[in-house]
Amino acid sequence: MPAGYGILPAEQGGGLLPWSWARERLERSHNYWFVTVRPDGRPHTVVVWGSWIDNRFYFSTDRSARKATNLARNPNCVVCPENTGEAISVEGIAREVTDLAIVRRHIAVYDPKYNWSSKETDGPFYEVTPRRVLAFIEGHDNFIGRSTRWTFR
């Protein structure tokens, strides 16, 4: 983060959050804020249910839903779990999943989590691959010492 935020480097008492901290929160979140880009460049934000598996976010929606039509034109998106006191923002690229093994794996996590009964035909199913993840814990002391960014290639 820019120096003006007062983020301390590790040698001055700051410390990075471990990836396991972020992963645990992404796995257990119930609701996720999901942001896509409309054709005119405006953001579109909705709450979705989904699963975090092997550093990817999975969800399904109707093909005619605004988020699906936005992703068809522009796959850039943001996923944020519901707890903003322990904020995580996943910037990524979404792609439609057609591999039935991946769909079944998502359903195996999703259905017990939401007490749901999904079908493999409930798609389309999407996978969001992170490019950059930002995280911090609410509160000035924690923000200064614990803000973290992960970059994925």
C-alpha positions in Angstrom: 0.0 0.0 0.0 1.1 3.6 -0.5 3.3 5.0 2.3 0.6 7.5 3.2 -1.5 4.8 4.8 1.1 4.3 7.5 1.6 0.6 6.8 4.6 -0.7 8.7 7.1 -3.1 7.1 7.9 -6.2 9.0 11.2 -4.8 10.3 9.3 -2.0 12.0 6.7 -4.1 13.8 4.3 -4.8 10.9 3.5 -8.3 9.8 1.7 -9.9 7.0 -1.4 -12.1 7.4 -0.7 -15.7 6.4 -2.5 -17.0 3.3 -4.1 -19.6 5.6 -5.9 -16.8 7.4 -7.5 -15.6 4.2 -8.2 -19.1 2.9 -10.1 -20.1 6.0 -12.3 -17.0 5.8 -13.0 -17.5 2.1 -13.9 -21.1 2.7 -16.3 -20.5 5.6 -18.1 -17.3 4.4 -21.8 -17.9 3.8 -22.5 -14.9 1.5 -20.1 -13.3 -0.9 -20.3 -9.9 -2.6 -19.7 -10.4 -6.3 -18.8 -7.5 -8.6 -18.8 -7.6 -12.4 -18.5 -4.9 -15.0 -21.4 -3.8 -17.1 -20.9 -3.1 -20.8 -20.9 0.6 -20.2 -18.2 0.2 -17.5 -20.4 0.6 -14.4 -20.0 -1.9 -11.7 -22.7 -4.5 -10.9 -22.7 -5.9 -7.3 -24.8 -8.8 -6.0 -24.6 -11.3 -3.2 -24.0 -14.9 -4.2 -23.5 -18.2 -2.5 -20.5 -20.2 -3.5 -17.5 -22.4 -2.5 -13.8 -21.7 -2.1 -11.8 -24.8 -3.2 -8.1 -25.0 -4.0 -7.7 -21.2 -4.2 -10.6 -20.7 -6.6 -14.1 -19.4 -6.1 -17.0 -21.4 -7.6 -20.7 -20.4 -8.1 -23.5 -20.9 -10.5 -26.2 -18.6 -11.9 -28.7 -18.4 -14.6 -27.3 -17.7 -18.0 -29.6 -14.7 -18.4 -28.6 -13.1 -15.1 -26.8 -9.8 -15.3 -23.6 -11.2 -13.7 -23.5 -13.9 -16.4 -24.1 -11.5 -19.3 -21.4 -9.2 -17.8 -18.9 -12.1 -17.5 -19.5 -13.1 -21.1 -18.3 -9.7 -22.2 -15.7 -9.0 -19.5 -14.4 -11.8 -17.2 -12.9 -9.4 -14.7 -14.6 -9.6 -11.3 -14.2 -9.1 -7.6 -15.3 -11.5 -4.8 -15.5 -10.4 -1.1 -16.7 -12.6 1.8 -19.3 -11.0 4.0 -17.2 -10.2 7.1 -15.9 -6.7 6.4 -14.2 -6.5 9.9 -11.8 -9.0 8.4 -11.8 -7.7 4.9 -10.7 -9.7 1.9 -11.0 -8.6 -1.7 -10.3 -11.1 -4.4 -9.7 -9.6 -7.8 -9.9 -12.3 -10.5 -10.9 -13.6 -13.8 -14.1 -15.8 -14.2 -14.5 -18.5 -16.7 -17.3 -20.9 -17.3 -16.6 -24.4 -16.0 -17.6 -27.3 -18.2 -15.5 -30.1 -16.6 -18.1 -32.3 -14.8 -15.5 -33.4 -12.2 -15.0 -29.8 -11.1 -18.7 -29.1 -11.1 -19.3 -32.2 -8.9 -16.5 -31.1 -6.5 -18.2 -27.7 -6.1 -21.6 -29.3 -5.5 -20.0 -31.6 -2.9 -18.9 -28.5 -0.9 -21.8 -26.2 -1.8 -24.8 -28.5 -1.0 -23.9 -29.3 2.7 -22.9 -25.7 3.3 -26.2 -24.3 2.2 -28.4 -27.3 2.9 -29.2 -27.4 -0.8 -29.7 -30.1 -3.5 -27.9 -29.0 -6.7 -28.0 -30.7 -10.0 -25.1 -30.8 -12.5 -27.5 -29.0 -14.9 -28.1 -26.0 -12.6 -25.4 -24.0 -14.3 -23.7 -22.4 -15.9 -21.0 -22.9 -13.3 -18.1 -20.4 -12.9 -14.6 -20.5 -11.5 -12.9 -17.3 -10.4 -9.1 -17.5 -10.5 -7.5 -14.9 -8.3 -5.1 -12.4 -9.7 -4.7 -10.2 -6.6 -6.1 -10.5 -3.1 -6.1 -7.7 -0.5 -6.8 -8.2 3.2 -6.8 -6.3 6.4 -8.3 -6.5 9.9 -10.6 -3.7 11.0 -9.1 -1.3 13.6 -6.2 1.2 13.2 -3.6 -0.8 15.0 -4.4 -4.0 13.1 -4.7 -2.1 9.8 -1.2 -0.6 10.1 0.4 -3.9 11.2 -1.5 -6.5 9.2 -2.6 -5.3 5.8 -1.5 -7.8 3.2 -1.6 -8.3 -0.6 -1.1 -11.5 -2.4 -0.4 -11.6 -6.2 -1.2 -14.7 -8.3 0.2 -15.4 -11.7 
